[in-house]
Amino acid sequence: MASALYPLAKQSFLSQSPSIDMDTDTIKVALVNTSTDYTYSSSHQYKSSVTSYSGSTDQSLSSVSVTNGVFDAADATFTSVAVSGTKTVAALVIYKDTGTASTSPLIAYIDGFTAVTPNGGNIAVTWDNGTSKIFAL
């Protein structure tokens, strides 16, 4: 699976139902294991469809910017990511956090990197500094 914006997030950007404001809402990123815990589906709309990697805490994105249709934020660090059996981190999911998984809209699925096997240390997420940053519309 290649990285993608969730189709229902695109619909939300246009209809504001549910509302997603990338530069004022709380936007988080989750680590996911794609081999056993989560499989991307274009029909998924809410965080309740995604199982985050069990050894990590989803991170709020900071220094968020939206310029000319390009979304960016400061790099994120997941601290002390615990080992969870033989599971690896193989993708990221970006979502708007409403405080309730069943109402927190999914925004983007990001993969295309080598799976990481957590060892109790930190996992740093370094966003692209090119023209598309995290993603561009």
N, C-alpha and C positions, 0 to 999 in steps of 0.2 A: 504494500500500500504506500502510495506517495503521500506527502503532506497535502492537507486540504483544509479549506474553510468548510465547516459544516453547512450544508445547504439551508437548513432552517435558521442558522445564524445570519446568512445573507438575506433571507426573507425578513428577519427581525430588524436588520439594519435599515431596510426599506420601509417596513410597515410599523416599526416600533412596537410590535406585539409578539413576544414580550420585548420590552424596551432594553436595548443594549447601548450604552454610551461609553465608548472605549476610554475616554479621557477623564470621566468623572465617577464611573462605577468602580467597585472593587473587582479587579481582574486578577485571577489566580492562575497558576500553572501547576499541574500535577504530573508526577512521574507515573508511567504505566508499564506493566509487563504485558506484552502482546502475545506471548505464547500460551499463557494459561488464564490470564485475568481479564483481558479486554481485546475485542476485535472491533475495529472501526466499522461503523455503519452510517451511511448517509442519512438514514432515517432517525438517528439519535438526536435528541434535542436538549436533554437535561443531564446534569452531572450524575443523577441517580442511575444512568445507564453505564457509567464508567466506574470501574474499581481501580482506585489509586494503588500504587505500590504500597504494600502493607508496612514497610519499614520506614516510611517517610511522611512528612507533613506538607501538604500543599502550600505553596509560597505565593504571597501577594506580590504582584509586580509593582515596582516603584519607578519614579521618574518617567511616567508614561507620557508619550507624545503622539499626537495624530497630526500629520502634516501632509497635505496634498494626497490624501488617501493612503498614506503609509503609517502603519502602527509600529511603535518602538517602545522599549522600556529598558531600564538598567538590567544588566545581567543578574541572574538569580542563583542563589546557593542554597541547596538542600543540605542541612547540617546533620552530621552523625546518622547517615542513612543505614539502618540496621539490615543485617543479613536476613533474608526470608527464604530459607531452604536453598534451593539452587536457582531461584528466580533471578532474572535480570531485568534491568530497566531498558526498554527498547523504543519508547516513544514518549511524547509529551502531549498533554491536553490542556488547552487554554480555555477558561470559562469565566463567566460573570458570577461572582459569589453573592447570593442573596441571603445566605445563612441557612438555607434549606436546599438540599441536593435536588429535590423534586421540582424546584422552581429556578434553579441556577442554570441559565442557558449555556450550552457548549458553543465555543467560537471556532477553535482551530485544533487540528490534529497534526502533530509534527513528528515525522520520523526521518529516516534516511541517514541515521548515524549508527555507528557500531554499538551494539548492546553493551551496557555497563553492568558488571556484577558488583553490587554493593558489598562493602567490607567493614561497615561501621564508620567510615570516614565521610567526608563531604562530597557532594556531587555538584559541580559548578555547571551552570547552563550559560553559555556565552552566545548571545544572539548575533546574527549576521550584521555586520556594519556596512554592507553594500547598500545599493539603492532600494532594495525591497525590505530591509530591516527584518522584523519578525514576520510581517506579511503586508502586502500591498493590494488594494482593491483596484 
